[in-house]
């Protein structure tokens, strides 16, 4: 777990990291003034010999409709990420999503979501 913490702490956009050794999870809190590059997470961990089974994020944001399909914009971040699979209707959500990289860009698959009160 220390290897994972060390690798991720070096990434631009990381404010804080919490590791749960028993649950084998690492929680990353992004800095409020920068966007965390989701494509950098796996390579950073691999450089320390850490392999991921699954990369998940939990974030507040909005599902948006676009000409190329649904996208998820994390609150306060400039970019919206492509969604694959079934996405909730447009609106604001707290979403748990699996992240994979396709064509060097993050693609999210929402596993669960809860609407945020307006």
C-alpha positions as CSV (number, residue, x, y, z in Angstrom):
1,X,0.0,0.0,0.0
2,X,2.9,2.4,0.7
3,X,4.1,1.9,-2.9
4,X,0.6,2.9,-4.2
5,X,0.5,5.9,-1.9
6,X,4.0,7.0,-3.0
7,X,3.2,6.6,-6.7
8,X,0.0,8.5,-6.6
9,X,1.1,11.3,-4.3
10,X,3.6,12.3,-7.0
11,X,0.8,13.0,-9.6
12,X,-0.2,16.5,-10.4
13,X,-3.7,17.2,-9.1
14,X,-3.6,14.9,-6.0
15,X,-4.3,16.6,-2.7
16,X,-4.5,13.7,-0.3
17,X,-4.5,9.9,-0.3
18,X,-6.0,7.4,2.2
19,X,-5.1,3.8,2.0
20,X,-7.2,0.9,3.4
21,X,-4.9,-2.1,3.6
22,X,-7.6,-4.5,4.7
23,X,-10.0,-3.4,1.9
24,X,-7.1,-3.1,-0.6
25,X,-8.3,0.3,-1.7
26,X,-6.7,3.7,-2.1
27,X,-8.8,6.8,-2.0
28,X,-7.5,9.8,-3.9
29,X,-8.8,13.3,-3.1
30,X,-8.0,15.6,-6.0
31,X,-6.7,19.1,-5.5
32,X,-9.5,21.7,-5.8
33,X,-7.5,23.9,-8.2
34,X,-6.3,21.2,-10.7
35,X,-7.8,18.3,-12.7
36,X,-6.4,14.9,-11.9
37,X,-5.3,13.1,-15.1
38,X,-7.2,9.8,-14.9
39,X,-5.0,8.3,-17.7
40,X,-1.9,8.7,-15.4
41,X,-3.2,6.5,-12.5
42,X,-2.4,3.1,-13.9
43,X,1.1,3.9,-15.3
44,X,2.0,5.6,-12.0
45,X,1.0,2.5,-10.0
46,X,2.7,0.2,-12.5
47,X,6.0,2.1,-12.0
48,X,5.9,1.0,-8.4
49,X,4.9,-2.6,-9.3
50,X,1.3,-2.2,-8.3
51,X,-1.4,-3.8,-10.5
52,X,-5.0,-2.9,-10.4
53,X,-7.9,-5.2,-10.8
54,X,-10.3,-2.4,-11.3
55,X,-10.1,1.4,-11.2
56,X,-13.2,3.0,-9.7
57,X,-14.0,6.6,-9.1
58,X,-16.7,8.1,-6.8
59,X,-17.5,11.6,-7.9
60,X,-20.3,14.2,-7.9
61,X,-21.0,15.5,-11.4
62,X,-23.5,15.8,-14.2
63,X,-24.5,13.5,-17.0
64,X,-24.7,15.5,-20.2
65,X,-26.1,14.5,-23.6
66,X,-23.9,15.2,-26.7
67,X,-23.9,14.3,-30.4
68,X,-21.4,11.5,-29.7
69,X,-23.3,10.1,-26.7
70,X,-23.6,10.6,-23.0
71,X,-20.8,12.2,-21.0
72,X,-20.0,12.7,-17.3
73,X,-18.6,16.0,-16.1
74,X,-17.0,15.8,-12.6
75,X,-18.1,18.9,-10.6
76,X,-15.5,21.6,-11.1
77,X,-13.5,19.8,-13.8
78,X,-13.3,21.3,-17.3
79,X,-13.6,18.0,-19.3
80,X,-16.5,15.7,-19.6
81,X,-15.8,11.9,-20.0
82,X,-17.4,9.6,-22.5
83,X,-19.8,7.1,-20.9
84,X,-20.2,3.5,-22.2
85,X,-23.0,1.2,-21.3
86,X,-26.3,2.3,-19.7
87,X,-26.1,5.9,-18.4
88,X,-28.6,7.7,-16.2
89,X,-30.6,10.5,-17.8
90,X,-29.1,13.9,-18.0
91,X,-28.9,15.5,-14.6
92,X,-26.7,15.8,-11.5
93,X,-25.5,12.6,-9.8
94,X,-23.1,11.1,-7.3
95,X,-21.7,8.3,-9.4
96,X,-19.5,5.3,-8.9
97,X,-17.9,4.5,-12.2
98,X,-15.3,2.1,-13.6
99,X,-12.6,3.8,-15.6
100,X,-10.8,2.4,-18.6
101,X,-8.6,4.0,-21.2
102,X,-9.6,3.9,-24.8
103,X,-7.6,5.7,-27.5
104,X,-5.6,7.4,-24.7
105,X,-8.8,8.9,-23.2
106,X,-10.7,7.9,-20.0
107,X,-14.1,6.2,-20.6
108,X,-16.4,5.7,-17.7
109,X,-19.0,3.0,-17.1
110,X,-21.4,4.0,-14.3
111,X,-21.9,1.2,-11.9
112,X,-24.2,3.0,-9.5
113,X,-25.6,6.5,-9.2
114,X,-27.7,8.6,-6.9
115,X,-29.4,11.8,-8.0
116,X,-28.2,15.0,-6.2
117,X,-30.9,17.3,-4.8
118,X,-31.1,20.6,-6.7
